[in-house]
Amino acid sequence: MAITKAVIPAAGLGTRFLPATKAVPKELLPLVDTPALEYVVREASLAGLRDVLMITGKTKGAMLDHFDRLWDLEAVLEQKGDIKRLQAIQDSAKLATIHATRQHAPRGLGHAVSLARKHIGDEPFAVLLGDDLIDPRDPVLPTMIQVRQRLGGSVVALIRVPPEEISLYGSASAQLVDPALLAGLAGPESSGAVFQLSDLVEKPDPGSAPSDLAIIGRYILDPVIFDALEHTEPGRGGEIQLTDALGDLASRPASQGGGLHGVLFTGRRYDTGNRLSYLKAVVQLAADHPDLGKDFSRWLLEFVPQLTLDHDG
């Protein structure tokens, strides 16, 4: 079955970015001149996922407004002859058909995904987390979709991380899939090996992780995930963890929608999950910006030698 729907959980309070997120959803914080959420929706759209359901929370209406037409603003830009900015705000409204449902309490990522059941129905679908931005030059979703079509079950994106960082992610035991099963599979060079996964652990304690393979925020899920989530007890942090439900799927037979695979991603990725990583993402994207990149990089080369770690000096 073709995959056309994507779910973007976006109900978090963004407390790590207060006071900026007191009235502005963290998903709309700009990366240079584009909100993080627009990067995510554009990624879904380019992969053919043009039916997007956002799982929102209170005060998140501005996220939906961003993807709507603003006729007054368009008229002003058109009157001024500012065609470039006019096209930019019109393009964001054309990326996908946006739907929304609300998560009324912070009960975890698994619970947020479960709220998509009515909209998704019996179709496979994608989940994209807004804290993980994938560079459009290194798409991973198309390869993940092809792996799902070839092997069935569900598929996650993986990265390798140092031992001291694995406790920040979900981790899994992994066995390489026979390359013969993937013959002819088209995919970007940024997508490497494909693994069969088992023994998933959400944010394992240091030294107890099953591998150095970490699950990042891209998923292609079989609809049987909704049954698994319905029977998933609260886990780490007292929340319903998507990782725990995926572990259930990994042990189910393929005839029941089970099986779990991971695509190793080695391309460019930007983490916006906390203030420091957000600032790094802004600098990386600003250096590559088509209008500002050259001047910004020149300034950066002049500024960096002046830096000091002594903030008192």
Number of C-alpha atoms within 10 A of each C-alpha: 7 11 19 18 22 28 27 25 27 26 25 19 18 18 12 12 16 12 10 13 16 13 11 18 24 28 23 18 18 14 20 16 10 13 16 21 25 21 20 21 26 19 22 27 20 15 17 17 23 21 21 24 22 25 23 22 20 13 13 21 13 14 21 14 11 16 21 16 15 13 10 9 12 18 12 12 16 15 10 10 11 12 12 10 13 17 14 11 17 16 14 18 19 15 20 22 15 17 13 20 16 17 22 12 12 14 15 21 18 24 22 26 22 20 18 22 14 8 16 20 11 12 16 24 24 25 21 23 17 24 21 18 21 22 16 15 10 17 23 26 27 17 22 26 23 16 25 24 14 13 17 20 27 30 30 29 23 28 17 16 15 10 14 11 14 25 20 15 19 22 29 25 16 20 13 12 16 12 11 7 11 14 9 8 11 12 17 14 12 16 22 18 15 25 20 19 23 21 17 24 24 22 18 19 12 12 11 13 23 18 18 19 23 29 25 19 18 23 24 25 27 23 19 18 23 22 13 19 22 13 11 20 14 15 14 14 9 10 16 25 25 22 23 23 22 28 21 20 26 22 14 15 11 15 9 11 19 22 25 28 27 30 24 22 25 16 18 13 15 17 19 22 15 13 12 11 14 20 14 14 19 18 18 16 17 20 19 13 16 9 10 13 16 14 12 16 17 11 11 13 10 11 10 9 8 7 9 9 6 6 6 5 5
